Each structure stands twice: as C-alpha cells, then as structure tokens.
Amino acid sequence: MSRLSLRTMGCGVLVLIPACVGVLLWLLLRTGPLIERLVSEANAFEGAAHPRPSHVSPPTSGTFAHAVGALMPAVLELPRPAPDSAPAFEEEDEAAAEAWHRVLQALRVSCREVASGKTPLETMPPACRKVLEESREVMRRVLAATHAEVGGLPVGIGSLSRTDSSFQESGLAALARVVELAALESRLLLAEGRPEQAVDTCLDALALSRELSLGGALHGGVLSAESQELTYRPCAAALDAAPLESKRQALARLQRLREGLPPLSALLREESVFHQLSTFGPDLLPPEALARLPSSGRALVASRGGWFYFSSRLGHPLLRRYIWRRNVSMFDAMVALADLPTDERQRAFARIDAGHSLLAGYPGAVSALKYHHELSPLDTQRLQSTALIALVQADVARATQGRWPATLPPDTATWLRLETVSGQEARLIPSDVALAGHALFLTADSVP
C-alpha cells in the first residue's frame, strides 16, 4: 500500500473518531425521548384508577377516589391528641415551645402504641379516646369509602403531590391517621365484647392502608405499610376472638385484600416519574414540556426550583443529562426485578448498581440498593397480610378437626410455620428470622 494511501486512511480515521464520539455523546446526552416519556407517564399516573378486588361483597359502585375525595377537607381537619390545656408562654420563648412540642409528641406516640396493641388499653391517655370520639363519624365514612369497587387516590394527593413541608400535612398522611383511629376503635370494640364489629372495622382499616399505595408511588407504599403495622395486632386479636362463621367470611376478605396490594414494580415505576420531575424538572424540562404536565406535576417542579434544592443541581448541565438517562435506565432495570423474593432482589439490585457505577456519587444519581432498603417495609406488609390469613386458616382448621393442623396451606406455608404450644394455643412464626417480631399467638375457639 502506498504512503499516500496510508496517509489518506489515517486522515479518515482521525475524522471518523471525533464523529463517532460526537454521535455517542449525542445519544447519551439527548433528552427529547426522556421528556416525551416523562410527560406521558406523568399524565397517565395522575388520578389513575386502580382496579383491585373489593374486600366486601357486593362492593359499592364507583371509585375510592370519588368517595373519599369529598371527605378530604374533613379528614385534613381531624383533631390531633393534645392535653386539655396548653401552658402559656411567649412566642419568643423557644425553650418553652420546644418543651411543649415534646409533650405533644410523647402523647401522640402513646396513642399510637395503644392503637397498635403494643401497650394495654388501660394505659391509654384520655386525649386518645377524646380524639376518637370527635373523629368517629368522619372515620366511619372514610372506612366506608374503601368498599368502592375501584381503587385509586383522588387528584391532589397521589404520587406527584408529595409534600416535604413540616407545616402542612399531606392527604396521604391524614388518611394514615384515620387507619390509626380505626385500629384503636377495633381494640375498644373487642374489649367491649364485640369481636365481629372489631373484625369489620379492622378489615376496613387494612383496606384503607392498602389504598394509600394505589397511586401513591413508593412514598404511598411505605405509608401504607406503616399504617398497616398499626392495625396488624388489633386485627389479629379480633380475628382470633371472632366466632367461627365470622372467621370463614373474613378469610375470603383477607385474601382479596392481599391480592389488591400493588406489585413493588408498579410503585417503583411511579417513583421514577416523581424522581425525574423533582430532580431534573427544574432545569432540564423546557417550558413547552412543563405546560403539558398535569397540574400536580407542574407544582412539583415549581416547588423544587428554589435555593433549598440548589445543592442537588450542582455540576455541568451535560453531565446532569447523562445522569438523567442513567437513572431512567436504572429504574427500568429495578422495575423489571422488583417483584423477586427479597434476597434475590437484593442481589439483583446490587448488580444494577455495579453496572451503573460511572458517576454513581454525582448529585442526583440514584442507588438501586438504597431503593431495595426502602422497599423493606413493603416486604413486611406482605408478611403481615399473609400471617393474618394463616391465623384464620389455622383457627378454622383447629375448630373443624379438633386439633391444630400439622402444616399450613401452600399459599401461607412459604412465609410462616405453625408451632403448637398446647392443645389450646399455637404460634405463627415467620420463616424469615429477621421478621420474627411479627409472630402471632392463636387461641383455640371454645367448644359450644
């Protein structure tokens, strides 16, 4: 080959390399497809209906969003536990104000511990019962809204309406407080010798906690799991004490409640939209794309545009475009693997992090393992839902056969094992040692 040909080829390579690099950078840094997908998904998620089995038969026609939407002003105005009288102190007396805040927090923690069954009813502060009595009518109407045939949150309190304000309670948090009231109501009904009413109340409370996750993204899912934690033991006690026929009816309702829990993959898909809008919306979404977002999406982007969020947007805009594409790729990978068993999910998410290690520490870059840990309360929620089903299955089998069953049905046996304590008592123990604190005690029904 002649020297001229080699020189010509070398020049061609020198021209081709920058061109290839330019094409690669264009592919890595373009955001047009990301913007179109984000706008489309944000509009699809806003106020979306979520078909799920109703835990009552027949269900009420309509949607939960419509039924509870009209109640939200009253829900947001529900009272909070507080002492009968507040101490007098000057506004500038920060020490006194802080002390009063600690008193309020301690009281509210005490109310939650009683409602959840962690402490005896006898220890309940009077303020807890007072709030329940003042809130009972609204609570009952909200619980009745869970009987709707279709789930989904009202516009304005869904996945894009999350608030970080310490001064304004979100609609989701207010609904979670209704679950707490229902858990306390269930305990009081059981103490009054009305186990069937206690079962009805606690099943509605479980349904309400589930509704928080139907359109609430990961934030709603975690609130759902936390509120179910409040009613888990009150429900177990009510179900254990209920008559046999009431148990049989409750079993089908519990199974439908478990079926209605959204897959973790759906929560992460919604979380991806929230993350993109809040992290990249303020400086990477053009005005015409902002105009096509739903109102909650526009409000979310606007709320993240102040100095408070400046630190998350440090760095060159081109690098931030790459981080945006990286994060979307990671969310897509997480969504595909989120519904694996917990241990398998952890290993899969670790591989996702390893495959996206470039600029992993850059502001705004997500970590798959971090999301794995944030999903842990939802793993517990599914264990609890299964444990309540297993409790009823074991109780019914004991009443029918005259002895505790040797094994649990397949749909619960992978999560739990039944340990016979005596002819009258047994214990449900989670297979996962890390969840041992959620074990339940069962007492055999009295023979007529």
C-alpha positions, 0 to 999 in steps of 0.5 A: 500500500502506498504512503499516500494511501496510508496517509489518506486512511489515517486522515479518515480515521482521525475524522471518523473518531471525533464523529463517532464520539460526537454521535455517542455523546449525542445519544447519551446526552439527548433528552427529547425521548426522556421528556416525551416519556416523562410527560406521558407517564406523568399524565397517565399516573395522575388520578389513575384508577386502580382496579383491585378486588373489593374486600366486601361483597357486593362492593359499592359502585364507583371509585375510592377516589370519588368517595373519599375525595369529598371527605378530604377537607374533613379528614385534613381537619381531624383533631390531633391528641393534645392535653386539655390545656396548653401552658402559656408562654411567649412566642419568643420563648423557644425553650418553652415551645420546644418543651411543649412540642415534646409533650405533644409528641410523647402523647401522640406516640402513646396513642399510637402504641395503644392503637397498635396493641403494643401497650394495654388499653388501660394505659391509654391517655384520655386525649386518645379516646377524646380524639376518637370520639370527635373523629368517629363519624368522619372515620366511619365514612372514610372506612366506608369509602374503601368498599368502592369497587375501584381503587385509586387516590383522588387528584391532589394527593397521589404520587406527584403531590408529595409534600416535604413541608413540616407545616402542612400535612399531606392527604396521604398522611391524614388518611394514615391517621384515620387507619390509626383511629380505626385500629384503636376503635377495633381494640375498644370494640373487642374489649367491649365484647364485640369481636365481629364489629372489631373484625369489620372495622379492622378489615376496613382499616387494612383496606384503607392502608392498602389504598394509600399505595394505589397511586401513591408511588413508593412514598404511598407504599411505605405509608401504607405499610406503616399504617398497616403495622398499626392495625396488624395486632388489633386485627389479629386479636379480633380475628382470633376472638371472632366466632367461627362463621365470622372467621370463614367470611373474613378469610375470603376478605383477607385474601382479596385484600392481599391480592389488591396490594400493588406489585413493588414494580408498579410503585417503583415505576411511579417513583421514577416519574416523581424522581425525574420531575423533582430532580431534573424538572427544574432545569432540564424540562423546557417550558413547552414540556412543563405546560403539558404536565398535569397540574400536580406535576407542574407544582412539583417542579415549581416547588423544587426550583428554589435555593433549598434544592440548589445543592442537588443541581450542582455540576455541568448541565451535560453531565446532569443529562447523562445522569438523567438517562442513567437513572431512567435506565436504572429504574427500568432495570429495578422495575423489571426485578422488583417483584423477586423474593427479597434476597434475590432482589437484593442481589439483583439490585446490587448488580444494577448498581455495579453496572451503573457505577460511572458517576454513581456519587454525582448529585442526583444519581440514584442507588438501586440498593438504597431503593431495595432498603426502602422497599423493606417495609413493603416486604413486611406488609406482605408478611403481615397480610399473609400471617393474618390469613394463616391465623384464620386458616389455622383457627378454622382448621383447629375448630373443624378437626379438633386439633391444630393442623400439622402444616399450613396451606401452600399459599401461607406455608412459604412465609410462616410455620405453625408451632403448637404450644398446647392443645389450646394455643399455637404460634405463627412464626415467620420463616424469615428470622429477621421478621420474627417480631411479627409472630402471632399467638392463636387461641383455640375457639371454645367448644359450644 
